[in-house]
């Protein structure tokens, strides 16, 4: 805590991927941090884009997924705090339904997803990929009907933004910066943390209304387009760095260096 406070106190510029993270940095440090700026991560809108109907059909075929299945995609480390267990419990409530879970897991995890699925949602088919490439991940999104990430905490989920860019509705928890990019009932639905019943209700609503899925997906795409691409973020970062260096005091040439700039991500 002391080292964090020292870093942000002396930083000429503080970057945060969401307003909620910047607010938390202010709370922890007990300082106003007027040099703080929110710079959301851009998304490659050419890679992560809505699938055409033929692409969706082709990608489902490649994954061995029934064209008529209700497909949920979740992306994240196989960790309890990502909400996997609640998601599996929610999917287990679709008794006898044709439901598929596409799971893209990244990094180390603490869960046996296959074992938990067998215990909690044995009728659900799991298609899992680890350390997936961006183009393959885009195909995952494009083959799905809905993205679900019921995390117990996030800064700003890149996967959430990618799924929205791909034009699919989202079901997630109102943690971190998520309320800054999702409006409940517009791009999808917010659910309380650790509530399998609420997750199931949201997914069930989406599964029953294709037109609502389409509208929510379009709204999500528009929201991410407004954030921009990595190039947009890079240009904005360059402008911020230029402004900092141009206004540095002559007797403090090292004010903006590796020890005096901070990026707060989570």
C-alpha positions as CSV (number, residue, x, y, z in Angstrom):
1,X,0.0,0.0,0.0
2,X,2.8,2.4,0.9
3,X,4.7,1.7,-2.4
4,X,1.5,2.2,-4.4
5,X,0.8,5.5,-2.7
6,X,4.4,6.7,-3.3
7,X,4.1,5.8,-7.0
8,X,0.8,7.6,-7.7
9,X,1.7,10.6,-5.5
10,X,4.8,11.3,-7.6
11,X,3.5,10.3,-11.0
12,X,3.0,13.0,-13.6
13,X,0.3,11.0,-15.3
14,X,-1.9,8.1,-14.0
15,X,-3.7,6.0,-16.6
16,X,-6.6,3.8,-15.6
17,X,-8.6,1.5,-17.9
18,X,-11.9,2.5,-16.2
19,X,-13.2,5.2,-14.0
20,X,-13.9,2.8,-11.2
21,X,-10.3,1.8,-11.0
22,X,-9.2,5.4,-10.9
23,X,-11.8,6.0,-8.1
24,X,-10.3,3.0,-6.2
25,X,-6.8,4.4,-6.6
26,X,-8.0,7.7,-5.1
27,X,-9.6,5.8,-2.2
28,X,-6.6,3.7,-1.5
29,X,-4.1,6.6,-1.7
30,X,-6.3,9.1,0.0
31,X,-5.4,11.7,-2.7
32,X,-7.4,13.4,-5.4
33,X,-5.0,12.2,-8.1
34,X,-5.9,15.1,-10.5
35,X,-3.3,13.8,-12.9
36,X,-5.5,10.7,-13.4
37,X,-6.9,9.9,-16.9
38,X,-9.2,7.1,-18.0
39,X,-8.0,5.5,-21.2
40,X,-10.1,2.5,-22.1
41,X,-8.5,-0.3,-24.1
42,X,-9.3,-0.3,-27.8
43,X,-10.5,-3.4,-29.7
44,X,-9.4,-4.5,-33.1
45,X,-12.7,-3.9,-34.9
46,X,-11.6,-5.7,-38.0
47,X,-10.7,-9.0,-36.1
48,X,-13.6,-8.7,-33.6
49,X,-16.6,-8.0,-35.7
50,X,-20.1,-9.4,-36.2
51,X,-20.2,-12.7,-38.1
52,X,-22.2,-13.1,-41.2
53,X,-24.8,-15.8,-41.3
54,X,-22.6,-18.1,-43.5
55,X,-19.6,-17.5,-41.2
56,X,-21.7,-18.3,-38.1
57,X,-22.9,-21.6,-39.7
58,X,-19.3,-22.5,-40.9
59,X,-17.7,-21.7,-37.5
60,X,-20.3,-23.8,-35.7
61,X,-19.7,-26.6,-38.0
62,X,-16.0,-26.5,-37.4
63,X,-16.6,-26.6,-33.7
64,X,-19.1,-29.5,-34.1
65,X,-21.9,-27.4,-32.7
66,X,-25.5,-28.0,-33.6
67,X,-26.8,-25.1,-35.7
68,X,-29.9,-25.0,-33.5
69,X,-28.1,-25.1,-30.2
70,X,-28.1,-22.2,-27.7
71,X,-24.4,-21.3,-27.4
72,X,-22.9,-19.5,-24.5
73,X,-19.3,-18.3,-24.6
74,X,-17.1,-17.4,-21.6
75,X,-13.5,-16.2,-21.8
76,X,-11.1,-16.0,-18.9
77,X,-8.8,-18.0,-16.6
78,X,-10.4,-21.1,-15.0
79,X,-10.6,-19.4,-11.6
80,X,-13.4,-19.4,-9.1
81,X,-13.4,-15.6,-9.0
82,X,-14.3,-15.5,-12.7
83,X,-17.7,-16.9,-11.8
84,X,-17.4,-20.2,-13.7
85,X,-19.1,-22.3,-11.0
86,X,-22.1,-20.0,-11.0
87,X,-22.3,-20.1,-14.8
88,X,-22.2,-23.9,-14.8
89,X,-24.9,-24.0,-12.1
90,X,-27.0,-21.7,-14.3
91,X,-26.5,-23.8,-17.4
92,X,-27.5,-26.8,-15.4
93,X,-30.9,-25.3,-15.0
94,X,-31.5,-25.7,-18.8
95,X,-32.8,-29.2,-18.2
96,X,-32.9,-31.3,-21.4
97,X,-32.1,-28.2,-23.6
98,X,-29.6,-28.1,-26.4
99,X,-27.0,-25.9,-24.8
100,X,-23.3,-25.6,-25.6
101,X,-20.6,-23.8,-23.6
102,X,-17.6,-22.4,-25.5
103,X,-14.9,-21.9,-22.9
104,X,-11.7,-20.0,-23.8
105,X,-9.4,-20.3,-20.8
106,X,-6.3,-18.2,-20.5
107,X,-3.4,-18.7,-18.1
108,X,-3.3,-20.8,-14.9
109,X,-6.5,-21.8,-13.2
110,X,-7.8,-23.4,-10.0
111,X,-10.8,-25.3,-11.4
112,X,-11.4,-28.6,-13.1
113,X,-14.0,-27.3,-15.6
114,X,-14.7,-30.7,-17.1
115,X,-15.2,-32.2,-13.7
116,X,-17.4,-29.3,-12.4
117,X,-19.4,-29.5,-15.6
118,X,-20.1,-33.2,-15.1
119,X,-21.3,-32.5,-11.6
120,X,-23.3,-29.3,-12.2
121,X,-24.5,-29.3,-15.8
122,X,-24.0,-32.8,-17.3
123,X,-26.4,-32.2,-20.2
124,X,-24.4,-29.2,-21.4
125,X,-21.7,-29.8,-24.0
126,X,-18.4,-28.1,-23.4
127,X,-16.0,-27.0,-26.1
128,X,-12.8,-25.7,-24.5
129,X,-9.8,-24.1,-26.0
130,X,-6.7,-22.8,-24.1
131,X,-4.4,-19.9,-25.0
132,X,-6.5,-19.2,-28.1
133,X,-5.4,-16.8,-30.8
134,X,-7.3,-13.6,-31.5
135,X,-8.8,-14.8,-34.9
136,X,-9.8,-18.1,-33.3
137,X,-11.3,-16.3,-30.4
138,X,-13.3,-14.1,-32.8
139,X,-14.7,-17.2,-34.3
140,X,-15.7,-18.4,-30.8
141,X,-17.7,-15.2,-30.3
142,X,-19.2,-15.4,-33.8
143,X,-20.5,-18.9,-33.2
144,X,-22.1,-17.9,-29.9
145,X,-25.5,-16.5,-29.0
146,X,-24.4,-14.7,-25.9
147,X,-21.2,-13.9,-23.9
148,X,-21.4,-14.5,-20.1
149,X,-18.8,-13.4,-17.6
150,X,-20.1,-13.4,-14.1
151,X,-16.9,-12.3,-12.4
152,X,-16.6,-11.5,-8.8
153,X,-14.3,-8.6,-9.7
154,X,-12.8,-7.0,-12.8
155,X,-11.0,-3.8,-13.8
156,X,-12.3,-3.8,-17.4
157,X,-12.7,-7.1,-19.1
158,X,-11.1,-7.1,-22.6
159,X,-13.1,-10.2,-23.4
160,X,-16.3,-8.3,-22.6
161,X,-15.4,-5.5,-25.1
162,X,-14.3,-8.1,-27.7
163,X,-17.7,-9.9,-27.4
164,X,-19.6,-6.6,-27.8
165,X,-17.5,-5.8,-30.8
166,X,-18.6,-9.1,-32.3
167,X,-22.2,-8.1,-32.0
168,X,-23.4,-10.6,-29.4
169,X,-25.3,-9.7,-26.2
170,X,-23.5,-9.9,-22.9
171,X,-24.5,-11.1,-19.4
172,X,-22.0,-10.0,-16.7
173,X,-21.7,-8.6,-13.2
174,X,-21.7,-4.8,-12.6
175,X,-18.1,-4.8,-11.3
176,X,-15.2,-2.6,-12.1
177,X,-15.7,-0.6,-15.3
178,X,-18.4,-2.8,-16.7
179,X,-21.2,-0.3,-15.9
180,X,-19.2,2.3,-17.9
181,X,-19.6,0.3,-21.2
182,X,-22.8,-1.7,-20.6
183,X,-26.3,-0.4,-19.8
184,X,-28.5,-3.0,-18.2
185,X,-31.2,-4.1,-20.7
186,X,-29.4,-2.4,-23.6
187,X,-26.3,-4.3,-24.6
188,X,-27.3,-7.2,-22.4
189,X,-28.0,-7.8,-18.7
190,X,-26.2,-7.3,-15.4
191,X,-26.5,-10.1,-12.8
192,X,-25.6,-10.0,-9.1
193,X,-22.4,-11.7,-8.1
194,X,-22.6,-15.4,-7.3
195,X,-26.2,-15.8,-8.3
196,X,-26.7,-18.8,-10.6
197,X,-30.5,-18.1,-10.6
198,X,-30.0,-14.6,-11.9
199,X,-27.6,-15.8,-14.6
200,X,-30.0,-18.5,-15.7
201,X,-32.9,-16.0,-15.9
202,X,-30.9,-13.6,-18.0
203,X,-29.6,-16.4,-20.3
204,X,-33.1,-17.9,-20.6
205,X,-34.5,-14.5,-21.6
206,X,-31.9,-14.1,-24.3
207,X,-32.4,-17.6,-25.5
208,X,-36.1,-17.0,-26.1
209,X,-35.8,-13.8,-28.0
210,X,-33.7,-13.7,-31.2
211,X,-34.7,-10.2,-32.1
212,X,-33.7,-8.9,-28.7
213,X,-30.4,-10.7,-29.1
214,X,-29.9,-8.9,-32.4
215,X,-30.7,-5.5,-31.0
216,X,-28.4,-6.0,-28.0
217,X,-25.6,-7.1,-30.2
218,X,-25.9,-4.1,-32.4
219,X,-26.0,-1.8,-29.4
220,X,-22.8,-3.5,-28.0
221,X,-21.0,-3.0,-31.3
222,X,-21.9,0.7,-31.4
223,X,-20.6,1.1,-27.8
224,X,-17.2,-0.4,-28.6
225,X,-16.9,1.5,-31.9
226,X,-17.2,4.6,-29.8
227,X,-14.3,3.5,-27.6
228,X,-12.2,2.9,-30.7
229,X,-9.3,0.6,-31.7
230,X,-5.8,0.1,-30.3
231,X,-4.6,2.7,-32.7
232,X,-7.1,5.2,-31.2
233,X,-5.8,4.4,-27.8
234,X,-2.2,4.7,-28.9
235,X,-2.8,8.1,-30.4
236,X,-4.5,9.3,-27.3
237,X,-1.7,7.9,-25.2
238,X,0.8,9.7,-27.4
239,X,-1.1,13.0,-26.9
240,X,-1.1,12.5,-23.1
241,X,2.6,11.8,-23.0
242,X,3.4,14.7,-25.2
243,X,1.4,17.0,-22.9
244,X,3.2,15.7,-19.9
245,X,6.7,16.1,-21.3
246,X,6.0,19.5,-22.8
247,X,4.8,20.9,-19.4
248,X,7.5,19.4,-17.3
249,X,9.5,21.9,-15.3
250,X,13.0,22.7,-16.5
251,X,14.6,21.8,-13.2
252,X,12.7,18.5,-13.0
253,X,13.5,16.9,-16.4
254,X,13.0,13.4,-15.0
255,X,9.5,14.0,-13.7
256,X,8.1,11.7,-16.3
257,X,10.1,8.5,-16.2
258,X,9.6,4.9,-15.5
259,X,9.3,5.5,-11.8
260,X,6.9,8.4,-12.1
261,X,4.2,7.2,-14.4
262,X,1.6,4.7,-13.4
263,X,-1.0,2.6,-15.2
264,X,-3.7,1.2,-12.9
265,X,-5.4,-1.8,-14.4
266,X,-7.0,-3.7,-11.5
